[in-house]
Amino acid sequence: MSQLGSEETKKLYIGSHISASKGYEAMGRQALKLGANTFAFFTRNPRGGSAKAIDEEDVRRFLALAKEHSFGTLVAHAPYTLNACAAKEDVRRFAKEAMTDDLRRMEYTPGNYYNFHPGSHVGQGSEAGISLTAGLLNEALSPEQTTTVLLETMAGKGTEIGRNFEEIRQILDQVELTDKMGVCLDTCHVWDAGYDIVNDLDGVVSAFDSIVGLDRLKAIHMNDSMNPLGSHKDRHEKIGQGQIGLEAMARILNHPKLQGLPVILETPNDDAGWTEEIALLRGMHGK
C-alpha cells in the first residue's frame, strides 16, 4: 500500500486517528466518512498493553476496500506506554514484547508504517536513552518484515529523546536494519522543540535533509500548537487555531519536498471537526 510514484506525489493522502475497536474494515469505512484516504490507529490500548485479536476475514475486506478507494500508506501508532529506553527493566521488556508483537500483527496489512515515540531516558541521560532505544530496535526488527518503523520527532518534554534532528539521526545510526527505518515529523512537536516552521520552513526542511535525510521522512503528523516556539510542552491545537497558524500549515502542506507523504491529524477534535479539517486542508493543497 505504499505510494510515492510520480503521479501519486501530486495526491494528498490525509486522515486522522481512528479507533481500532471495531476492526480494520470499520476503520476504513470510518475514514471514508471523514473524507480521508489514509488513517492512523493504535495497535493496542494506547494507555495499556492489551491488543485486539485480528480477524483475518475482516482484514481481507479492509484490504479490498483500501484498494478500491486508493488508500495511501497507513500510519499505525504504538501505545504511549511503550518506553524503549526506560530505566526499569520490566518497562523495557514490555516495550520489546509489545513492539515485536505489533510488528508481527502489522504483516496482516503489509507495506505500512509503525510509528512510535523514541522514549524517555528518565534520568539516565540522552546518550544512554538513544543506545537503549536503538538496542530494542535491533532486537525487534527482522529482515523479512514489510513494515517501516518510524521514529517520531518529539517536543523535548521532560527527558524525551528525539527532541532534535541530531538525536533522531543518532538512533538511526545505531540501528542495524536501517532500511526498515524512517521518521514521522510532527509539526506541533518540532515547533515546540524550537524549529521555526512558521518563519523559516525552508531552513527547517534543509536542516532535516542535511542531518537525517529527506529520504527518511515517511509521514507527517499535522497539528497546530497551543504553545510558543521552543516551549517543549507538546500541546496540540486544532488546525489554524494555535501558534503555528493556518498560513504556515498551508506552506507545509504545499512544500515541494514534502509531497506524497501521508498526513495524519492528531488535533483535539471529534469526527465532525476532523471532517472539517480534512476538507480545509484538501482545499489548500496545490494552491
PEDA-V20460 format. One record per residue. RES is the residue in three letters. PHI is phi in whole degrees, 0 to 359 (none if undefined). Layout:
res phi
RES PHI
RES PHI
This chain:
res phi
MET none
SER 287
GLN 236
LEU 84
GLY 288
SER 300
GLU 283
GLU 289
THR 294
LYS 276
LYS 266
LEU 264
TYR 260
ILE 219
GLY 192
SER 227
HIS 288
ILE 232
SER 295
ALA 270
SER 297
LYS 257
GLY 101
TYR 292
GLU 300
ALA 297
MET 297
GLY 298
ARG 292
GLN 295
ALA 301
LEU 298
LYS 298
LEU 278
GLY 84
ALA 264
ASN 231
THR 200
PHE 194
ALA 244
PHE 207
PHE 278
THR 291
ARG 201
ASN 312
PRO 296
ARG 249
GLY 211
GLY 240
SER 284
ALA 231
LYS 290
ALA 299
ILE 270
ASP 263
GLU 297
GLU 292
ASP 298
VAL 298
ARG 301
ARG 296
PHE 296
LEU 300
ALA 294
LEU 296
ALA 296
LYS 293
GLU 300
HIS 256
SER 53
PHE 296
GLY 277
THR 296
LEU 280
VAL 236
ALA 293
HIS 234
ALA 292
PRO 295
TYR 296
THR 283
LEU 280
ASN 242
ALA 293
CYS 239
ALA 297
ALA 285
LYS 274
GLU 297
ASP 292
VAL 290
ARG 294
ARG 296
PHE 299
ALA 301
LYS 295
GLU 295
ALA 293
MET 294
THR 299
ASP 293
ASP 300
LEU 293
ARG 296
ARG 292
MET 298
GLU 290
TYR 292
THR 236
PRO 294
GLY 83
ASN 255
TYR 248
TYR 234
ASN 261
PHE 213
HIS 282
PRO 303
GLY 119
SER 238
HIS 282
VAL 43
GLY 94
GLN 281
GLY 102
SER 299
GLU 299
ALA 294
GLY 298
ILE 300
SER 296
LEU 293
THR 295
ALA 297
GLY 297
LEU 296
LEU 299
ASN 295
GLU 275
ALA 270
LEU 284
SER 225
PRO 299
GLU 278
GLN 293
THR 260
THR 280
THR 263
VAL 269
LEU 250
LEU 277
GLU 269
THR 293
MET 246
ALA 277
GLY 87
LYS 285
GLY 60
THR 251
GLU 301
ILE 259
GLY 82
ARG 281
ASN 211
PHE 296
GLU 296
GLU 291
ILE 300
ARG 296
GLN 296
ILE 295
LEU 302
ASP 296
GLN 263
VAL 270
GLU 286
LEU 273
THR 297
ASP 287
LYS 266
MET 244
GLY 208
VAL 226
CYS 250
LEU 266
ASP 261
THR 295
CYS 296
HIS 296
VAL 292
TRP 297
ASP 295
ALA 281
GLY 112
TYR 269
ASP 278
ILE 281
VAL 275
ASN 259
ASP 214
LEU 299
ASP 301
GLY 294
VAL 292
VAL 299
SER 295
ALA 296
PHE 299
ASP 296
SER 286
ILE 267
VAL 255
GLY 107
LEU 295
ASP 295
ARG 275
LEU 282
LYS 245
ALA 203
ILE 233
HIS 267
MET 260
ASN 220
ASP 282
SER 234
MET 284
ASN 243
PRO 288
LEU 308
GLY 77
SER 285
HIS 56
LYS 247
ASP 60
ARG 237
HIS 287
GLU 227
LYS 297
ILE 302
GLY 82
GLN 248
GLY 237
GLN 283
ILE 280
GLY 88
LEU 292
GLU 297
ALA 293
MET 300
ALA 296
ARG 293
ILE 297
LEU 299
ASN 256
HIS 297
PRO 299
LYS 267
LEU 239
GLN 272
GLY 83
LEU 272
PRO 296
VAL 249
ILE 245
LEU 273
GLU 235
THR 282
PRO 286
ASN 218
ASP 243
ASP 302
ALA 297
GLY 294
TRP 293
THR 300
GLU 295
GLU 293
ILE 299
ALA 296
LEU 299
LEU 291
ARG 299
GLY 292
MET 271
HIS 289
GLY 82
LYS 236
